[in-house]
Amino acid sequence: MLGLFAAAGVTFFGVGDSWWQLLVAAGLAVVFAQIAFLAHDVGHQQVFASKRRARLVGLALGNLGIGLSYGWWIGKHTRHHANPNHVDDDPDIGVGGIAWTKHQASQRRGIASRTFASWQAFLFFPLLLLEGLALFGSGIRALWRGEVKRPGVEMFLLAVHATGCLSALFLVLSPGKALAFFAVNQAVFGFYMGCSFAPNHKGMPLLEERLDFVRKQVLTSRNVRGGWFVDHALGGLNYQIEHHLFPSMPMPNLRRAKPLVQAFCRERGIAYHDTGLIRSYREILAYLHETGASIRAPQRALS
């Protein structure tokens, strides 16, 4: 990752003030996403046994490397792992732009909000273009509110990242190209991140009751098969079931644990969902369409 990051920097300064830089922006976004996957592994202590060392490297990768608050993400992600897809406790399915439950859809007020939710399946992928900015904004809000440990350190590292990136952009590129570079970079980064994380749980059963640990983790998670390419493209997160059962297990070992977990679930009659990448997106969109259709249904009934 460090080699790819350095190569992107050399390419950026070598290309100079050119519209070809938009390709560099897209490539750098992919590198940023891969660094985010690595920060995720570090945060789960898959890399270092020492919590202090993991935190230092996590801050370097997250705040300084890609401009996202590592402390904010750790808190949010810990709550998610404790209660995945639980309607009251999982922050990843909280109230927001997308209505993840029919109850959330029914609470929409105003024509614009209800129309948006009713067509959310068609808007899902375009919205992912804004996911990078949303992650950045959420981290800044958490730091401003003092919701993370050592907010001063994190804010300083984010400022160093932002200053370095913006200085490089406006020193090398004209203002228009610099803004276009930033827009493409953030759009590709957000889209890549969203496409990588969405198959993990979106469209899987939502929980309201309390289950035992194994069922809570397995029933709400989706594995994505696809071999070497998918393993690397999704940062190993395609073994989501095994990851949720053994969050500190290093990602390269999850594929080895998969057949053991499958056999365990089969013996106990626990549904183990394993599908292809394209199929996973189809399942997500079908779920979003069904949830959004619950808003249109009363209107059709009246007509």
Backbone as a ProteinNet text record, in pm:
[ID]
protein_1_A
[PRIMARY]
MLGLFAAAGVTFFGVGDSWWQLLVAAGLAVVFAQIAFLAHDVGHQQVFASKRRARLVGLALGNLGIGLSYGWWIGKHTRHHANPNHVDDDPDIGVGGIAWTKHQASQRRGIASRTFASWQAFLFFPLLLLEGLALFGSGIRALWRGEVKRPGVEMFLLAVHATGCLSALFLVLSPGKALAFFAVNQAVFGFYMGCSFAPNHKGMPLLEERLDFVRKQVLTSRNVRGGWFVDHALGGLNYQIEHHLFPSMPMPNLRRAKPLVQAFCRERGIAYHDTGLIRSYREILAYLHETGASIRAPQRALS
[TERTIARY]
82.2	0	85.9	193.2	283.1	347.5	381.1	440.2	342.9	218.4	116.1	88.4	86.1	63.3	175.7	299.2	414.1	411.2	372.6	365.1	260.3	147.5	43.8	94.5	173.9	229.5	328.2	415.1	512.6	441.2	338.7	261.9	193.7	138.4	68.2	162.5	278.4	372.1	434.6	445.1	501.8	408.6	279	181.1	162.8	163.7	152.5	11.1	1	-128.2	-197.4	-262.9	-326.8	-457.1	-551.7	-677.1	-658.1	-541.6	-511.7	-504.1	-492.9	-486.7	-615.2	-725.2	-849.5	-836.2	-754.6	-726.5	-642.6	-549.8	-469.9	-559.5	-656.9	-749.8	-827.9	-873.9	-949	-859.2	-737.3	-644.6	-608.5	-587.9	-554.7	-671.5	-794.1	-911.5	-913.7	-873.6	-867.1	-761.1	-646.9	-542	-593.4	-665.6	-723	-815.1	-897.8	-990.1	-914.1	-808.1	-728.4	-659.7	-617.7	-560.5	-667.5	-790.8	-901.6	-925.3	-915.8	-929.6	-820.6	-699.8	-588.8	-610.6	-661.6	-692.1	-800.1	-894.6	-999.2	-937.5	-844	-778.1	-697.9	-627.9	-549.6	-641.8	-756.8	-851.1	-906.5	-914.6	-962.6	-850.8	-733.4	-614.8	-580	-598.9	-556.4	-406.4	-348.8	-209.3	-117.7	-159.5	-77.3	-153.2	-83	-143.5	-155.4	-62.3	-61.8	-169.1	-259.2	-363.8	-303.2	-197.3	-133.7	-72.5	-3.9	57.9	-48.7	-156.1	-264.4	-326	-342.4	-403.7	-313.3	-182.6	-89.4	-88.7	-84	-84.1	-219.7	-327.5	-460.7	-475.9	-422.1	-425.8	-343.4	-229.8	-144.8	-214.4	-279.6	-347	-475.7	-555.5	-686	-678.6	-641.4	-641.7	-538.9	-414.5	-306.7	-306	-335.7	-325.4	-440	-565.1	-679.1	-777.5	-751.3	-834.5	-965.5	-973.1	-1092.7	-1059.4	-1150.3	-1126	-1124.9	-1010.4	-996.3	-1072.6	-1067	-1135.6	-1286.3	-1341.3	-1485.8	-1526.7	-1448.8	-1483.7	-1478	-1377.9	-1365.5	-1490.4	-1536	-1654.4	-1777.8	-1797.3	-1914.2	-1907.7	-1791.4	-1777.5	-1790.3	-1746	-1760.5	-1907.6	-1986.7	-2131.1	-2197.4	-2150.9	-2206.3	-2177.3	-2053.7	-2017.8	-2093.6	-2123.9	-2193.9	-2337.9	-2400.9	-2541.2	-2567.1	-2511.7	-2530.2	-2676.4	-2720.6	-2856.7	-2965.9	-2931.8	-3034.9	-3095	-3226	-3292.2	-3271.3	-3242.1	-3225.7	-3079.9	-2991.7	-2855.5	-2745	-2773.5	-2670.2	-2669.6	-2561.9	-2558.8	-2559	-2525.5	-2520.1	-2658	-2762.7	-2897.2	-2984.8	-2920.8	-2995.3	-3068.2	-3147.1	-3222.5	-3127	-3147.1	-3060.2	-3123.1	-3040.7	-3092.4	-3169.4	-3121.2	-3186.8	-3276.8	-3397.9	-3488.5	-3460.6	-3401.7	-3364	-3477.2	-3575.9	-3690	-3818.4	-3925.7	-4055.1	-4102.7	-4063.4	-4099.8	-4031	-3900.6	-3830.3	-3895.3	-3936.1	-4001.8	-4133.8	-4208.9	-4340.1	-4329.6	-4211.3	-4192.3	-4152.5	-4131.2	-4092	-4207.1	-4172.7	-4271.7	-4232.3	-4329.4	-4301.4	-4291.7	-4331.9	-4334.2	-4194.2	-4096.3	-3960	-3901.4	-3915.8	-3858.8	-3924.8	-4057.3	-4129.4	-4099.4	-4088.4	-4055.6	-3915.9	-3823.4	-3685.2	-3682.1	-3750.9	-3750.3	-3818.1	-3921.7	-3993.9	-3910.9	-3813.8	-3728	-3584	-3563.9	-3428.1	-3347.7	-3415	-3342	-3270.4	-3332.2	-3271.3	-3164.4	-3172.6	-3080	-2962.4	-2966.3	-2866.7	-2724.3	-2696.3	-2560.2	-2515.6	-2599.9	-2557.2	-2523.9	-2597.3	-2570.9	-2434.3	-2385.5	-2255.6	-2143	-2164.5	-2063.6	-2035.8	-2130.6	-2115.6	-2071.7	-2051.6	-2021.3	-1889.8	-1788.1	-1660.3	-1674.9	-1748.4	-1771.2	-1854	-1948.9	-2031.1	-1946.6	-1854.7	-1766.1	-1677.5	-1624.3	-1539.6	-1619.1	-1740.5	-1823	-1862	-1894.3	-1932.2	-1816.5	-1696	-1578.4	-1552.3	-1566	-1544.8	-1646.3	-1773.2	-1876.8	-1845.9	-1801.9	-1769.7	-1653.3	-1552.7	-1439.2	-1482	-1565.2	-1611.4	-1691.7	-1767.5	-1850.2	-1773.6	-1647.8	-1567.4	-1609.3	-1657.9	-1707	-1597.3	-1474.8	-1363.9	-1253.5	-1166.1	-1052.1	-948.9	-886.9	-782.7	-827.6	-937.7	-984.7	-884.7	-802.9	-704.2	-601.9	-553	-454.3	-514.5	-637.6	-700.7	-726.5	-771.9	-799.3	-670.8	-561.3	-432	-388.8	-401.4	-361.4	-449.7	-578.8	-668.1	-630.4	-591.7	-551.4	-423.9	-330.3	-206.7	-239.8	-328.8	-369.6	-433.5	-529.3	-600.8	-506.9	-419	-325.2	-231.2	-178.4	-87.1	-154.1	-275.3	-345.2	-385.3	-443.7	-488.9	-371.1	-261.8	-143.1	-90	-82.7	-33.7	-125.8	-256.7	-351.8	-337.5	-335.7	-337.6	-198.6	-93.8	39.7	65.4	13.3	39.3	-67.9	-194	-305.4	-366	-430.3	-509.9	-630.3	-693.3	-806.6	-915.9	-952.6	-1057.6	-1019.5	-897.1	-851.3	-836.7	-794.6	-780.2	-915	-1017.6	-1151.3	-1205	-1178.2	-1222.8	-1151	-1021.2	-943.8	-1005.2	-1033.3	-1091.3	-1226.4	-1311.3	-1444.6	-1437.8	-1353	-1341	-1283.9	-1182.2	-1120.1	-1220.6	-1296.9	-1392.9	-1509.3	-1552.4	-1663.5	-1625.3	-1507.1	-1463.1	-1436.5	-1374.5	-1348.5	-1479.2	-1577.7	-1705.1	-1777.7	-1775.6	-1843.6	-1778.3	-1646.8	-1573.9	-1600.1	-1592.3	-1616.6	-1759.3	-1855.5	-1993.9	-2021.2	-1965.4	-1983.9	-1914.4	-1813.8	-1740.8	-1811.4	-1870.6	-1932.6	-2078.8	-2150.2	-2293.3	-2326.1	-2251.4	-2287.9	-2276.5	-2206.9	-2183.3	-2311.8	-2404.3	-2525.6	-2652.4	-2640.5	-2759.3	-2847.2	-2974.7	-3067.4	-3076.8	-2997.6	-3005.3	-3107.6	-3151.1	-3256.5	-3221	-3321.5	-3307	-3360.9	-3295.7	-3332.5	-3397.8	-3494.7	-3553.1	-3539.7	-3539.2	-3524	-3375.9	-3346.2	-3209.4	-3184.1	-3074.8	-3036.2	-2903	-2867.8	-2735.5	-2630.3	-2506.5	-2398.9	-2383.9	-2381.6	-2356.8	-2467.7	-2591.7	-2702.7	-2710.1	-2683	-2686.7	-2586.8	-2471.1	-2367.2	-2386.8	-2427	-2436.5	-2560	-2674.8	-2799.9	-2806.3	-2730.1	-2735.5	-2623.9	-2536	-2419	-2428.1	-2363.3	-2361.4	-2216.9	-2181.3	-2051.2	-2061.8	-1954.6	-1950.9	-1834.8	-1865	-1760.7	-1718	-1603.4	-1554.8	-1406.5	-1342	-1202.2	-1106.9	-988.1	-877	-913.1	-977.9	-1007	-1100.5	-1209.7	-1305.9	-1242.3	-1161.6	-1093.5	-1012.4	-938.4	-852.9	-931.6	-1028.2	-1105.8	-1187.1	-1238.6	-1320	-1239.5	-1110.9	-1027.8	-1048.9	-1099.6	-1126.4	-1257.7	-1329.3	-1456.8	-1566.6	-1539.1	-1637.9	-1655.6	-1564.4	-1583.4	-1644.5	-1757.8	-1816	-1865.3	-1917.6	-1966.4	-1851.7	-1743.4	-1627.3	-1567.6	-1566.2	-1511.9	-1591.4	-1723.7	-1805.4	-1795.1	-1771.3	-1753.2	-1616.2	-1514.7	-1376.2	-1315	-1358.5	-1314.9	-1165	-1093.3	-948.9	-868.7	-936.4	-865.2	-813.6	-684.2	-631.1	-707.8	-734.3	-814.9	-768.6	-637.1	-595.5	-638.9	-671.2	-709	-859.3	-938.2	-1083.3	-1129.6	-1064.6	-1105.7	-1080	-981.9	-953.7	-1056.3	-1110.5	-1211	-1348.5	-1369.2	-1501.6	-1559.9	-1490.6	-1551.7	-1584.5	-1506.1	-1533.8	-1662.3	-1679.5	-1800	-1922.4	-1905.9	-2017.3	-2064	-1970.8	-2005.8	-2073.9	-2023.7	-2081.8	-2227.6	-2251.9	-2386.9	-2479.3	-2427.9	-2509.2	-2554.3	-2465	-2498.9	-2606.7	-2615.8	-2709.7	-2828.9	-2838.4	-2952.3	-2955.5	-2838	-2828	-2804	-2889	-2877.3	-2746.2	-2670.4	-2539.9	-2552.6	-2551.9	-2577.3	-2446.1	-2426.1	-2303.7	-2345.5	-2309.2	-2355.5	-2248.3	-2274.8	-2181.5	-2194.3	-2097.7	-2095.4	-2215	-2240.4	-2351.4	-2483.4	-2497.9	-2619.6	-2640.5	-2532.6	-2545.8	-2604.7	-2560.7	-2615.7	-2762.7	-2797.7	-2937.6	-3024.6	-2973.6	-3049.3	-3067.6	-2963.7	-2972.6	-3077.2	-3071.5	-3165	-3308	-3326.2	-3460.7	-3515.9	-3430.6	-3473	-3509.9	-3425.8	-3453.4	-3580.4	-3601.6	-3722.4	-3846.6	-3840.1	-3953.8	-3981.8	-3874.6	-3892.8	-3951.7	-3900	-3952.8	-4093.8	-4127.2	-4262.1	-4367.3	-4327.2	-4424.4	-4482.6	-4411.7	-4464.5	-4568.1	-4542.8	-4633.1	-4757.6	-4750	-4862.1	-4991.5	-4989.8	-5114.4	-5172.7	-5086.6	-5133.8	-5204.3	-5149.7	-5212.7	-5346.5	-5349.7	-5473.1	-5584.8	-5551.6	-5650.3	-5699.3	-5607.4	-5646.8	-5732.8
-120.7	0	126.2	123.4	239.3	258	147.3	155.6	213.5	169.5	222	369.5	404.5	543.7	632.2	586.4	662.5	671	561.2	561.7	660.9	669.2	764.9	907.8	933	1066.2	1103.7	1009.6	1035.4	1061.5	982.1	1001.2	1137.3	1176.6	1305.2	1421.3	1423.4	1533.3	1521.1	1397.3	1379.2	1422.3	1397.7	1433.6	1584.3	1651.3	1797.1	1846.2	1968.5	2035.2	1982.7	1868.9	1803.2	1738.5	1727.6	1660.2	1510	1456.7	1316.1	1287.9	1394.1	1378.6	1317.5	1324.9	1265.3	1113.7	1054.7	910.8	883.5	973.1	959.9	971	1063.9	1082.1	954.4	888	763.8	652.7	643.6	542.3	563.9	690.1	720.9	687.7	702.8	668	519.1	436.8	292.7	261.5	330.6	312	354.3	466.8	512.3	404.9	343.4	240.9	120.2	80.4	-31.9	1.3	126.1	169.4	165.1	201.2	194.2	50.5	-45.7	-186.5	-226.3	-179.8	-211.7	-149.3	-25.2	39.4	-38.2	-92.6	-176.5	-297.7	-364.3	-481.9	-443.8	-330.4	-284.2	-254.4	-192.1	-158.1	-279.1	-391.3	-515.9	-593.1	-533.8	-598.1	-729.3	-730.3	-845.1	-839.2	-719.6	-698.4	-691.8	-614.5	-595.8	-644.4	-714.2	-754	-634.4	-540	-421.6	-322.6	-285.1	-187.9	-51.1	-15.9	113.9	121.2	15.5	14.5	15.2	-60.4	-62.8	75.4	145.3	278.3	376.6	370.8	462.2	439.6	312.3	281.4	316.2	291.9	326.9	475.6	557.8	703	744.8	678.1	711.5	676.4	560	517.4	595.7	612.7	676.7	827.7	892.1	1038.7	1099.6	1053.7	1113.2	1062.6	934.7	875.9	909.2	888.4	906.9	1012.7	1073.6	1184.7	1146.6	1028.6	986.5	964.9	1003.9	991.7	845.5	798.8	660.6	636.3	730.1	714.1	707.2	792.7	789.4	656.6	611.4	486.6	368.7	364	253.7	244	357.5	356.3	308.7	360.7	323.3	175.8	130.6	-6.4	-107.8	-70.3	-158.7	-180.2	-73.2	-86.1	-172.7	-159.4	-242	-389.4	-422.5	-562.5	-623.4	-543.2	-595.2	-633.2	-558.4	-582.9	-558.2	-641.3	-618	-628.8	-531.3	-529.3	-529.2	-487.9	-472.1	-333.4	-327.1	-202.1	-89.4	-122.8	-18.7	10.2	-84.9	-73.4	-64.1	-95.2	-90.6	47.6	125.5	259.5	258	144.3	137.3	131	106.1	106.3	208	310.9	416.7	503.7	596.5	687.4	775.2	780.9	861.3	879	892.5	912.1	791.9	670.8	547.9	495.8	453.5	389.7	240.2	190.2	48.8	-39.2	18.2	-58	7.7	-69.3	-14	90.7	73.5	173.2	306.1	300.6	423.2	487.5	405.6	459.7	526.1	464.4	519.3	650.7	676.9	800.1	918.1	895.5	1005	1104	1232.1	1337.8	1431.2	1481.7	1571.8	1496.2	1560.8	1496.3	1455.5	1545.8	1517.1	1396.7	1392.8	1283.9	1150.5	1151.4	1027.5	980.2	1073.1	1035.8	977.1	1039	988.9	845.7	820.3	686.3	584.5	626.3	532.6	490.1	572.6	541.5	513.8	479.3	467.3	354.7	252.3	143.7	194	289.5	344.9	449	506.6	612.6	561.2	433.9	381.2	396.9	347	353.5	497	583.4	723.3	789.6	753.9	813	772.5	656.7	610.7	704.2	782.8	879	983.7	999.8	1097.6	1033.4	902.3	831.2	876.7	905.8	951	1080.9	1175.8	1303.6	1283.5	1189.7	1162.1	1105.4	1015	958.6	1067.2	1151.7	1261.1	1354.7	1390.7	1481.1	1421.4	1292.7	1227.1	1227.1	1204	1205.5	1343.2	1447.2	1584.3	1621	1583.4	1612.8	1543.4	1417.5	1344.2	1408.8	1455.9	1523	1655.4	1729.6	1859.4	1843.9	1735.8	1711.1	1642	1608.2	1541.6	1399.3	1330.1	1193.8	1088.5	1129.9	1035.3	1073.2	977	1003.9	1087.5	1181.5	1267.1	1334.4	1409.5	1474.6	1574.1	1635.8	1732.1	1667.4	1549	1477.5	1439.3	1387	1345.5	1464.5	1576	1694.1	1747.4	1743.3	1789.2	1703.8	1571.3	1482.4	1501.9	1524.5	1551.5	1682.5	1781.8	1911.3	1896.5	1814.3	1791	1722.8	1624.1	1554.8	1653.5	1731.4	1824.7	1930.3	1984.3	2087.2	2033	1913.5	1853.4	1825.5	1768.1	1734.6	1859.6	1957.5	2078.3	2158.8	2161.9	2233.7	2170.2	2037.5	1968.3	1994.1	1988.6	2008.8	2146.7	2250.4	2385.9	2435.6	2366.1	2400	2341.6	2222.1	2151.9	2181.4	2192.3	2204.6	2344.8	2378.4	2501.2	2482.4	2589.2	2575.2	2482.2	2494.1	2408	2261.7	2232.2	2092.3	2040.3	2126.4	2084.2	2044	2124.7	2092.6	1966.1	1949.3	1828.9	1705.1	1717.4	1607.4	1566.4	1665.8	1637.7	1569.3	1619.4	1562.4	1417.5	1389.6	1253.1	1160.2	1207.3	1125.2	1085.8	1183	1154.8	1070.2	1093.9	1016.4	869.9	844.3	706.3	638.3	710.7	654	615	706.4	677.3	561.7	559.4	452.1	317.2	314.9	190.3	141.5	232	193.6	142.5	215.6	174.3	39.2	17.2	-111.2	-225	-193.9	-296.2	-332.6	-233.8	-258.5	-300	-253.6	-282.2	-431.7	-516	-658.6	-728.8	-670.5	-737.8	-768.7	-670	-686	-631.9	-541.6	-477.7	-581.2	-578.5	-674	-804.5	-819.7	-937.8	-912.1	-1018.1	-1000.4	-896.2	-817.9	-721.3	-783.9	-751.8	-813	-712.1	-759.4	-682.2	-758.3	-891	-973.1	-1001.9	-1054.5	-1090.6	-1236.6	-1263.5	-1399.1	-1433.7	-1563.2	-1601.9	-1545.8	-1542.3	-1476.1	-1529.9	-1662.4	-1720.3	-1683.5	-1703.4	-1671.4	-1522	-1441.1	-1296.2	-1253.7	-1315	-1277.1	-1342.6	-1468.9	-1542.5	-1502.1	-1493.5	-1468.6	-1330	-1235.8	-1097.8	-1066.3	-1163.5	-1138.2	-1216.2	-1162.8	-1225.5	-1241.7	-1362.4	-1385.4	-1367.3	-1320.6	-1300.8	-1382.2	-1475	-1557.2	-1494.9	-1537.5	-1482	-1504.2	-1574.7	-1606.7	-1493.6	-1503.1	-1413	-1266.7	-1236.1	-1096.3	-1034.4	-1102.3	-1048.9	-1038.6	-1137.6	-1132.7	-1004.3	-968.5	-850.3	-721.1	-725.7	-604.8	-560.2	-655.5	-623	-627.6	-638	-634.8	-749.3	-862.8	-977	-967.1	-856.1	-838.9	-926.1	-991	-1081.4	-1207.5	-1231.5	-1339.2	-1278.2	-1214.6	-1135.2	-1220.3	-1337.9	-1424.6	-1463.9	-1512.9	-1552.4	-1431.6	-1316.7	-1196.1	-1157.1	-1169.4	-1132.6	-1233.8	-1357.7	-1457.6	-1446.5	-1411.7	-1402.5	-1270.6	-1157	-1025.9	-1000	-1066.5	-1044.5	-1142.9	-1233.3	-1326.3	-1249.9	-1259.8	-1191.1	-1229.1	-1129.3	-1149.7	-1267.2	-1288	-1398.9	-1536.4	-1547.3	-1677.3	-1703.9	-1601.5	-1619.1	-1721.5	-1723.9	-1820.6	-1963.4	-1981.6	-2115.2	-2155.6	-2054.7	-2082.8	-2108.3	-2061.4	-2068.6	-2209.8	-2312.1	-2446.3	-2501.5	-2464.2	-2509.4	-2446.6	-2316.1	-2246.3	-2297.5	-2321.2	-2374.8	-2509.2	-2596.4	-2727.3	-2713.8	-2623.4	-2599.3	-2554.9	-2458.7	-2406.4	-2511.8	-2590.3	-2694.1	-2797.9	-2835.2	-2935.5	-2885.8	-2754.7	-2696.9	-2627.4	-2638.5	-2581.6	-2429.8	-2365.8	-2219.4	-2174.7	-2088.5	-2043.1	-1968.6	-2014.1	-1955	-1902.7	-1769.8	-1710.8	-1677.6	-1743.1	-1727.4	-1710.1	-1597.2	-1569.9	-1498.1	-1472.2	-1400.1	-1249.9	-1175.1	-1030.3	-962.6	-992.2	-930	-966.8	-1092.7	-1137.2	-1061.2	-1031.7	-959.3	-820.5	-753.2	-621	-631	-734.4	-753.2	-773.7	-846.9	-869	-738.5	-655.8	-526.6	-438.1	-428.5	-342.5	-393.2	-524.7	-580.4	-546.3	-553.7	-520.3	-371.7	-284.8	-141.8	-107.7	-176.9	-153.4	-193.2	-307.4	-352.9	-257.2	-210.1	-116.3	15.5	66.3	190.4	176.2	57	34.6	41.7	22.4	29.8	170	270.4	406.8	424.3	362.4	376.6	292.2	183.9	91.8	158.1	240.3	304.7	392.4	459.4	544.5	461.3	344	258.2	205.1	174.2	123	227	353.4	460.1	482.7	468.6	492	375.7
0	0	0	78.5	79.4	-57.4	-123.2	-255.8	-357.5	-352.7	-443.4	-415.8	-287.5	-250	-302.9	-288	-338.4	-490.4	-556.9	-702.9	-752.3	-681	-718.3	-704.1	-597	-577.8	-686.2	-722	-827.8	-960.2	-988.9	-1112.3	-1113.5	-999.2	-990.4	-1025.6	-964	-990.3	-1130	-1181.4	-1313.6	-1425	-1410.4	-1513.1	-1521	-1405.1	-1404.1	-1431.1	-1481.6	-1499.7	-1626	-1612.4	-1726.6	-1681.3	-1775.9	-1744.7	-1728.3	-1770	-1743.3	-1593.6	-1514.6	-1370.2	-1313.5	-1388.6	-1339	-1327.8	-1415.9	-1403.3	-1278.8	-1250.2	-1128.2	-1006.3	-1012	-900.4	-872.7	-979.5	-963.2	-908.7	-959.8	-910.1	-764.6	-727.5	-589	-496.3	-545.7	-466	-433.6	-531.2	-507	-401.7	-409.7	-309.4	-171.8	-165.4	-38.4	20.8	-64.4	-15.2	38.9	-30.1	18.4	150.9	166.9	295.4	403.8	367.6	463.8	508.2	414.6	451.8	550.8	525.7	615.5	753.2	756.2	884.6	958.9	884.8	945.2	1013.4	945	1003.2	1127.1	1119.7	1234.3	1352	1323.3	1429.3	1500.6	1430.9	1491.5	1559.6	1567.7	1626.7	1555.9	1425.2	1345.7	1315.8	1328.3	1289.1	1410.7	1510.7	1631.5	1754.2	1842.5	1969.9	2063.3	2049.7	2134.5	2090.4	2181.6	2149.5	2118.4	2191.1	2169	2029.1	1990.3	1858.4	1748.3	1770.8	1672.8	1657.7	1769.2	1762.2	1688.7	1715.1	1648.7	1497.1	1457.8	1314.5	1253.4	1328	1279.5	1255.1	1345	1326.8	1205.4	1187.3	1072.3	941	937.1	815.1	791.3	897.8	884.3	875.4	985	990	895.6	908.1	829	685.7	666.3	533	440	486.4	396	444.3	560.4	604.8	670.6	734.2	806	952.4	1040.4	1183.9	1226.7	1269.4	1312.7	1442.3	1535.7	1663	1647.1	1561.2	1536.2	1475.5	1377.2	1310.3	1406.4	1493.2	1588.9	1675.9	1729.7	1815.4	1741	1620.8	1540.4	1501.7	1460.5	1412.7	1526.4	1644.8	1761.1	1793.8	1787.1	1812.8	1706.2	1583.3	1475.6	1499.3	1535.2	1555.6	1672.7	1772.1	1889.4	1855.9	1765.5	1731.7	1583	1494.7	1351	1309	1228.9	1174.9	1281.8	1402.9	1505.9	1489.9	1476.7	1438.3	1539.1	1663.5	1765.3	1799.7	1773.1	1825.9	1721.2	1595.9	1492.2	1426.8	1443.1	1383.5	1231.4	1169.8	1023.7	959.2	1038.4	981.9	1054.8	1108.7	1175	1073.9	1125.4	1039.9	961.8	830.5	744.4	608.6	505.5	371.4	321.3	351.6	308.5	419.4	383	478.7	478.3	585.3	590	640.5	705.1	754.1	705.2	700.9	660.1	761.5	887	987.3	957.3	924	887.5	764.8	669.3	550	584.7	675.7	712.1	787.5	847.3	923.3	836	707	617.6	604.1	612.7	600.5	487.1	416.5	305.2	174.3	67.7	-63	-107.5	-88	-134.3	-61.4	71.3	149.9	116.9	100.8	70.3	-72	-164	-301.9	-309.5	-237.3	-234.9	-182.9	-71.3	-13.2	-105.2	-173.4	-259.8	-381	-420.4	-534.4	-490.8	-365.2	-312.3	-376.7	-427.4	-493.4	-618.3	-687.8	-808.2	-775.4	-655.6	-616.4	-534.3	-497.4	-404.7	-456.1	-575.4	-628.1	-656.2	-713.1	-727.3	-593.7	-488.5	-357.2	-302.6	-344.5	-296.1	-339.1	-443.3	-487.6	-380.2	-286.6	-178.7	-47	-48.6	75.4	138.6	56.4	110.7	188.2	131.7	200.1	326.2	320.8	438.8	552.7	520.4	622.9	683.7	598.2	646.7	738.2	694.8	774.7	908.1	910.2	1036.4	1134.8	1083.4	1169.8	1228	1146.3	1193.5	1301.6	1279.4	1380.1	1512	1504.6	1627.8	1701.3	1627.4	1690.7	1752.3	1682.1	1731.4	1860.6	1870.3	1988.5	2100.4	2077.6	2178.8	2204.3	2100.1	2116.7	2100.9	2077.3	2062.7	2160.9	2189	2275.3	2199.7	2269.9	2213.4	2082.7	2086.7	1963.8	1906.8	1995.1	1947.6	1855.9	1894.6	1813.5	1679.9	1683.8	1558.8	1467.1	1524.6	1443.1	1380.5	1456.4	1403.9	1285.6	1298.9	1189.9	1066.4	1088.2	975.8	907.3	987.3	931.3	848	895.6	820.6	687.5	692	568.6	470.6	519.4	431.7	375.5	459.6	414.6	307.6	329.9	233.9	100.1	105	-18.8	-96.4	-28	-96.7	-150.8	-75.2	-122.5	-250.7	-252.6	-371.8	-490.4	-466.8	-576.3	-639.5	-556.3	-611	-651.8	-607.5	-657	-795.3	-819.9	-945.5	-1050.5	-1007.7	-1101.3	-1098.6	-1207.5	-1210.3	-1118.6	-1073.2	-980.2	-1031.7	-1160.1	-1214.7	-1213.7	-1253.5	-1254.1	-1111.4	-1019.4	-879.6	-821.1	-847.1	-797.7	-863.2	-992.5	-1062	-1006.8	-978.6	-920.2	-786.7	-702.6	-570.8	-584.9	-676.2	-694.2	-741.3	-840.1	-891.8	-785	-715.1	-611.2	-503	-453.7	-347.9	-398.5	-521	-575.8	-593.7	-650.9	-671.4	-537.3	-444.3	-312.1	-243.6	-242.4	-178.3	-243.8	-377.7	-451.3	-422.3	-423.6	-397	-254.6	-159.4	-20.5	-2.5	-59.2	-44.8	-108.4	-228.2	-295.9	-222.6	-143.8	-68.6	61.3	127.4	257.4	246.7	144.3	134.6	131.9	56.1	52.4	187.7	281.2	409	485.4	488.5	570.1	505.8	408.9	353.4	282.8	313.9	256.8	332.8	437.2	522.4	633	704	804.5	910.1	947.3	1055.9	1184	1293.6	1421.4	1514.3	1587.4	1697	1828.5	1818.7	1938.2	1964	2079.5	2116.4	2083.6	2011	1976.1	2040.5	2036.5	2083.7	1989.2	2036	1961.1	1818.4	1804	1672.4	1575.3	1613.2	1522.8	1492.8	1592.5	1571.7	1465.1	1463.3	1368.2	1231.3	1229.6	1103.7	1023.5	1088.9	1017.3	955.2	1008.7	957.8	858.6	831.9	747.4	616.4	515.2	383	336.8	295.7	234.3	83	21.6	-122.9	-178.9	-264.1	-324.9	-457.4	-507	-632.7	-654.6	-561.4	-581	-548.6	-606.3	-573.8	-595.8	-707.7	-739.2	-636.1	-604.4	-507.5	-369.1	-331.7	-202.1	-188.2	-291.9	-285.5	-306.2	-398.3	-426.9	-305.4	-229	-111.9	17.7	7.8	127.2	223.5	173	260.3	334.5	318.4	388.2	330.2	217.1	159	242.8	337.7	436	561.8	544.9	652.4	768.7	739.6	846.9	939.2	879.8	960.7	1032.7	965.8	1028.3	1151.3	1145.4	1260.5	1373.8	1339.3	1444.7	1509.8	1429.1	1477.8	1430.8	1487	1435.2	1443.8	1534.3	1544.1	1459.8	1388.2	1300.7	1178.5	1146.5	1028.5	902.1	819.1	699.5	612.4	589.8	502.6	552.6	682.6	738.3	733.4	700.8	703.9	600.5	483.9	381.5	427.8	517.4	570	675.9	745.4	847.3	786.2	662.6	600.2	597	546.8	542	680.2	782.5	918.8	970.6	943.3	988.5	913	782.2	703.3	758.7	790.6	845.5	980.8	1062.8	1195.4	1181.1	1090	1070.9	1011.3	917.4	854.1	956.7	1047.3	1148.9	1244.1	1262.8	1360	1293.9	1162.6	1093.6	1093.4	1094.2	1092.3	948.6	898.5	759.4	738.4	639.4	605.1	463	446.1	314.8	244.6	129.6	50.6	-94.5	-157	-292.5	-372.5	-501	-585.5	-567.4	-618.9	-599.1	-666.4	-792.9	-863.5	-797.1	-758.3	-690.8	-559.8	-489.8	-362.8	-386.2	-492.8	-524.2	-564.6	-638	-676.6	-553.2	-455.2	-332	-254.7	-252.8	-183.8	-250.2	-382.7	-454.1	-441.3	-442.9	-426.2	-288.3	-187.3	-51.7	-40.8	-97.2	-93.3	-170	-281.9	-361	-281.6	-213.9	-134.1	-18.6	44.8	156.5	107.8	-4.4	-58.6	-109.8	-161.5	-214.6	-106	21.3	130.3	143.4	91.1	92.2	-17.3	-134.1	-247.1	-234.3	-154.5	-144.1	-98	9.5	52	-57.7	-137	-243.3	-351.3	-384.7	-484.2	-433.2	-301	-242.9	-250.9	-225.6	-232	-374.2	-471.4	-610.1	-663
[MASK]
+++++++++++++++++++++++++++++++++++++++++++++++++++++++++++++++++++++++++++++++++++++++++++++++++++++++++++++++++++++++++++++++++++++++++++++++++++++++++++++++++++++++++++++++++++++++++++++++++++++++++++++++++++++++++++++++++++++++++++++++++++++++++++++++++++++++++++++++++++++++++++++++++++++++++++++++

